[in-house]
Amino acid sequence: MTLWEAEEGNEYKISRIDTDDEELNSFLFSLGCYSGETIAVVSRLKKSCVVSIKDARYNIDMQLAQAIRI
């Protein structure tokens, strides 16, 4: 299941990140978004969602949320 399909308010473990872009992988890693880390969807907007990673909140777009597998 992707992060885009996740329910708001529930915590999930990231299983993998499906992207071939090394720069994007590095950026996500710097945010604390990597396999085994806990992530939660705080709220959902039309084409983006607010997620919580390590007590920080980030707004990510739909394409990125679909690349994060939980």
Secondary structure in CASP SS format (residue, H / E / C, confidence):
PFRMAT SS
TARGET T0000
AUTHOR 0000-0000-0000
METHOD secondary structure of the structure
MODEL  1
M C 1.00
T E 1.00
L H 1.00
W H 1.00
E H 1.00
A C 1.00
E C 1.00
E E 1.00
G C 1.00
N C 1.00
E E 1.00
Y E 1.00
K E 1.00
I C 1.00
S C 1.00
R E 1.00
I E 1.00
D C 1.00
T C 1.00
D C 1.00
D C 1.00
E H 1.00
E H 1.00
L H 1.00
N H 1.00
S H 1.00
F H 1.00
L H 1.00
F H 1.00
S H 1.00
L H 1.00
G C 1.00
C C 1.00
Y C 1.00
S C 1.00
G C 1.00
E C 1.00
T E 1.00
I E 1.00
A E 1.00
V E 1.00
V E 1.00
S E 1.00
R E 1.00
L C 1.00
K C 1.00
K C 1.00
S E 1.00
C E 1.00
V E 1.00
V E 1.00
S E 1.00
I E 1.00
K C 1.00
D C 1.00
A E 1.00
R E 1.00
Y E 1.00
N E 1.00
I E 1.00
D E 1.00
M H 1.00
Q H 1.00
L H 1.00
A H 1.00
Q H 1.00
A H 1.00
I E 1.00
R E 1.00
I C 1.00
END
